[in-house]
Amino acid sequence: MDQTNHDNHITPSRRAFLGTTAAISAGAMISPVATATPWEQLDPIPPKADLATMAPPTNFPRDIPLFKQAFRNWSRGIQIDDLWTCQPTSVEDLITIANWAAENRYRIRPRGYSHNWSPIVVSPESNLGTRVILLDMTEHFKDMTMTQDWPPAVTVGAGASMESLLTYLENEGYGVTSCPAPGDLSVGGVLAIDGHGTGIPAEGETREVGQTYGTMSNRVLSLKCVAWNHKNDRYELMTFDRSHPDTAAMLVALGRTIVVEAELRVEENHNLRCESYVSISAEEMFAPAGASGRTMESFLNSSGRIEAIWFPFTSNPWLKVWTVQPTKPFWAREVSGPFNYPFSDNISEEVSNLIGEIMDGAPGLTPQFGQLMATVTSLGLLFDNAFDLWGPSKNLLLYVKRTTLRVTANGYAVLTRRADAQRVIHEFVNKYNSMLQAYADDGKYPINGPMEIRVTGLDDPAHAELDDACDVPLSAVVPCEDHPDWDCAVWLDLLTVPRTPFSGDFYAELEQWMFENYVGDYASMRVEWSKGWGYTGVGPWTSDQVINKYVPQTLTDGRPAKANWNSSVSLLQDLDPHGIYRNPFLDKLMPS
Ligand SMILES: Cc1cc2nc3c(=O)[nH]c(=O)nc-3n(C[C@H](O)[C@H](O)[C@H](O)COP(=O)(O)OP(=O)(O)OC[C@H]3O[C@@H](n4cnc5c(N)ncnc54)[C@H](O)[C@@H]3O)c2cc1C
C-alpha cells in the first residue's frame, strides 16, 4: 500500500466554512433514463479514451490520467453517460487532487463498486459539465496485512473488496461475525454506510474477543483519510484513532472524506452451518410476539443469526439460519467457496420474461411472479443441494453475486429490545400485508420483489476492545443513551423492480407508518444510508420531512450532544471546509 508519513492527528479546532464550494444546483432526484432490463448483468464499465468532445478540467494535475466513464448505480436509478474519472495510484495523488479541487472549486467523489442505491456518490443531475471528478479507489489501495496478533486486527486498503478481505482473513485464521452479503463491495464503500449482515448472540452465547454484533464500522480502530489540516491550511493524510472523539463522524461518513485505509478489529474464524427452511408459513414465522411455534424469535434464541426472504403473494418465506459449528454436521454439505445459491444469482429466461410482461403493462401477473420466485428458490435449494451448508464463515456469509436480480430496495433499522424483535416484525408484516392487499384490490402491484428481514446487535464501542473507543454516531445502530434496554436492530427491506408503477406511493405510505409506529419506549427507526428512504410518490430521497426532520431527529434523540447528528455534521464540515467531498444530495442532507 502506498504510505506517506503525513500522519497528522486531527485537531479539534473549528473553522468557518470558507465558501468555495462549487455552485451545483439541486435538481430532480429521480433519473428517468434507466432503460436496461433488471436482469441484465452489470459488467464493469470500460473507461472511454476519447477526450475530444470536452476539454478536461482546467489545471487538473497532468500526471494523473483522467478519462470519461459512465456512472451507473446498482439499480440504474442513477445513470450518467460520462463523468470525469481517475484511478489514483498513491496517497500523493489523492492529496494533490484534493488540494486541486479546493483551489479550482471542484468536487471529488471517492467510489468503490457503485453497488449502491442512494445518491451518495453522485446525484442524477451530474454530467460532464458538472464540476465533479470521480475517484475510483478499486484499482489501487487494496493491500492488507495483519497488524495486531491479539486481539487481532487487520489493516486494509479502502479499495479492497470485501471478498478479498475475508479471503485474506480466512487464510490467516480470522473472520467476522457478520457482514454484507455481496463480495464485490469495497471496504471504503461499506464503512461509508455502516455495512451490516445479520446476527445477535444466541441464547447462552457469550461474545468472544474481537466479535461485534453491530456493523462493519464498529470494527474500526483507526482510519487514514485525506482531510483538511487547519494548521497547514491544506488537505493532508491524517490518522483518525478510534479513541479520539473527533474520529466519530468519520466512521460512517457517506463519502464526505477519502478513506485510504482502515485498521479493523477482527476475530478468530469459525465454521458456520447455514440451514434453509421453506416449509414454515409466514403466519407461523411472523406470528405475534410470545406465540409458540417456529417464530423468528425462536430462531433468534437458538441461533441468533437469521434472514427471512419472502416473495409477495406467497405463503412460505425462505428462512436462512446460521449456527456456529466447529465440525461438519453429518447431513450438511461442505462448501469450499462463497456464493452457494446459484439459483438466486442467475436469472432464468422464464423469470425475466415474466418481469418483462409485468413491466410492459400486465401488473396483475405479480402474484404469479412471486410464486415463480418461491418455486425457483425451493427447487434451487433442492437441486443445488443447498438446504444445509457448512464451511469457513466467509463461505456462508457471502451469498449475493452481481448477477442477482437488479431491484431497488427501501431500507430501515428499527432499534428495540430483543424481547420486542418479534413484535417489530409482526407489526411490519401485518401492515405490509394489508397495504399489499389494498393496492391489489385497486389493481395496483407496486411490490414485486421480496421482503428481507435481518437482526443485528448495536454498535457497542466496547467491541473494539479499546479502553476508550468512541461511538459511531452516524450509524443506523448507534445506541440510544436514554434506552440502554434497546439491544438489537431489526433491518427491514422491501424490494421491487425499478420504476414499478405506484411503488413510490407504496413506499411513502409504509415509511410514514413506520416512523409513526416505531416510537416511544418501544422502538426507534433510522434509515439505511445505502438504500431507498425519504419517499414521496415521486420516489426515494425526495421527502423534505424525512431528510430535514426524521433523519436528524432519530440520530439526535437519546444521543449525547457531543456525538449526535449536528456535532457529526459540523465535524465533517470542519474536516472539509472547502466542501470538496459533497454533492447536491449531500448538500441537502447535511447543509453547511
Ligand atoms: C445487491 C446488493 C446487496 C447488498 N447487500 C448489503 C448487505 O447485505 N448489507 C449492507 O449493509 N449493505 C448491502 N448493500 C449495500 C452496500 O453495502 C453499499 O451500497 C456499499 O456502500 C457499496 O459499496 P461500494 O464499494 O459499491 O461503494 P460505492 O457505491 O461506490 O460508494 C458508496 C459510498 O461510499 C463512499 N466511498 C466509497 N469508497 C470510499 C472511500 N475510499 N473513502 C470514502 N468514501 C468512500 C462513496 O463516496 C459513497 O458515498 C448491498 C448492495 C447491493 C447492490
The ligand as a Tripos MOL2 file, in Angstrom:
@<TRIPOS>MOLECULE
LIG
   53    58     1     0     0
SMALL
NO_CHARGES

@<TRIPOS>ATOM
      1 C1        -27.1530   -6.4650   -4.3900 C.3       1 LIG1
      2 C2        -26.7180   -5.6650   -3.1890 C.ar      1 LIG1
      3 C3        -26.7410   -6.2570   -1.9360 C.ar      1 LIG1
      4 C4        -26.3470   -5.5180   -0.8090 C.ar      1 LIG1
      5 N1        -26.3370   -6.1310    0.4070 N.ar      1 LIG1
      6 C5        -25.9700   -5.4300    1.5020 C.ar      1 LIG1
      7 C6        -25.9270   -6.0520    2.7780 C.ar      1 LIG1
      8 O1        -26.1650   -7.2480    2.9310 O.2       1 LIG1
      9 N2        -25.6080   -5.2820    3.8590 N.ar      1 LIG1
     10 C7        -25.2910   -3.9480    3.7140 C.ar      1 LIG1
     11 O2        -25.0040   -3.3000    4.7170 O.2       1 LIG1
     12 N3        -25.2830   -3.3550    2.5190 N.ar      1 LIG1
     13 C8        -25.6180   -4.0560    1.4160 C.ar      1 LIG1
     14 N4        -25.6220   -3.4350    0.1990 N.ar      1 LIG1
     15 C9        -25.2880   -2.0060    0.1240 C.3       1 LIG1
     16 C10       -23.7760   -1.7960    0.0170 C.3       1 LIG1
     17 O3        -23.1290   -2.3060    1.1520 O.3       1 LIG1
     18 C11       -23.4560   -0.3000   -0.0710 C.3       1 LIG1
     19 O4        -24.1700    0.2810   -1.1050 O.3       1 LIG1
     20 C12       -21.9620   -0.0320   -0.2210 C.3       1 LIG1
     21 O5        -21.7290    1.3400    0.0450 O.3       1 LIG1
     22 C13       -21.4840   -0.3550   -1.6280 C.3       1 LIG1
     23 O6        -20.0770   -0.4010   -1.6630 O.3       1 LIG1
     24 P1        -19.3380    0.1250   -2.9630 P.3       1 LIG1
     25 O7        -17.9140   -0.2510   -2.8920 O.co2     1 LIG1
     26 O8        -20.0780   -0.2880   -4.1710 O.co2     1 LIG1
     27 O9        -19.4650    1.7120   -2.7210 O.3       1 LIG1
     28 P2        -19.9960    2.8520   -3.7140 P.3       1 LIG1
     29 O10       -21.4160    2.5860   -4.0670 O.co2     1 LIG1
     30 O11       -19.0490    3.0450   -4.8170 O.co2     1 LIG1
     31 O12       -19.9640    4.1010   -2.7340 O.3       1 LIG1
     32 C14       -20.8720    4.1820   -1.6550 C.3       1 LIG1
     33 C15       -20.4640    5.3440   -0.7350 C.3       1 LIG1
     34 O13       -19.1800    5.0780   -0.2130 O.3       1 LIG1
     35 C16       -18.3050    6.1580   -0.4740 C.3       1 LIG1
     36 N5        -16.9610    5.6290   -0.6410 N.ar      1 LIG1
     37 C17       -16.5620    4.6140   -1.4380 C.ar      1 LIG1
     38 N6        -15.2320    4.4230   -1.3110 N.ar      1 LIG1
     39 C18       -14.7960    5.3400   -0.4060 C.ar      1 LIG1
     40 C19       -13.5380    5.6630    0.1470 C.ar      1 LIG1
     41 N7        -12.4180    5.0120   -0.1940 N.pl3     1 LIG1
     42 N8        -13.4500    6.6760    1.0300 N.ar      1 LIG1
     43 C20       -14.5610    7.3510    1.4090 C.ar      1 LIG1
     44 N9        -15.7860    7.1020    0.9180 N.ar      1 LIG1
     45 C21       -15.8990    6.0950    0.0250 C.ar      1 LIG1
     46 C22       -18.8670    6.7910   -1.7390 C.3       1 LIG1
     47 O14       -18.4570    8.1430   -1.8920 O.3       1 LIG1
     48 C23       -20.3460    6.6730   -1.4720 C.3       1 LIG1
     49 O15       -20.7540    7.7120   -0.6080 O.3       1 LIG1
     50 C24       -25.9530   -4.1610   -0.9430 C.ar      1 LIG1
     51 C25       -25.9240   -3.5750   -2.2120 C.ar      1 LIG1
     52 C26       -26.2960   -4.3240   -3.3270 C.ar      1 LIG1
     53 C27       -26.2720   -3.6740   -4.6690 C.3       1 LIG1
@<TRIPOS>BOND
     1     1     2 1
     2     2     3 ar
     3     2    52 ar
     4     3     4 ar
     5     4     5 ar
     6     4    50 ar
     7     5     6 ar
     8     6     7 ar
     9     6    13 1
    10     7     8 2
    11     7     9 ar
    12     9    10 ar
    13    10    11 2
    14    10    12 ar
    15    12    13 ar
    16    13    14 ar
    17    14    15 1
    18    14    50 ar
    19    15    16 1
    20    16    17 1
    21    16    18 1
    22    18    19 1
    23    18    20 1
    24    20    21 1
    25    20    22 1
    26    22    23 1
    27    23    24 1
    28    24    25 2
    29    24    26 1
    30    24    27 1
    31    27    28 1
    32    28    29 2
    33    28    30 1
    34    28    31 1
    35    31    32 1
    36    32    33 1
    37    33    34 1
    38    33    48 1
    39    34    35 1
    40    35    36 1
    41    35    46 1
    42    36    37 ar
    43    36    45 ar
    44    37    38 ar
    45    38    39 ar
    46    39    40 ar
    47    39    45 ar
    48    40    41 1
    49    40    42 ar
    50    42    43 ar
    51    43    44 ar
    52    44    45 ar
    53    46    47 1
    54    46    48 1
    55    48    49 1
    56    50    51 ar
    57    51    52 ar
    58    52    53 1
@<TRIPOS>SUBSTRUCTURE
     1 LIG1         1 GROUP 0 **** ****
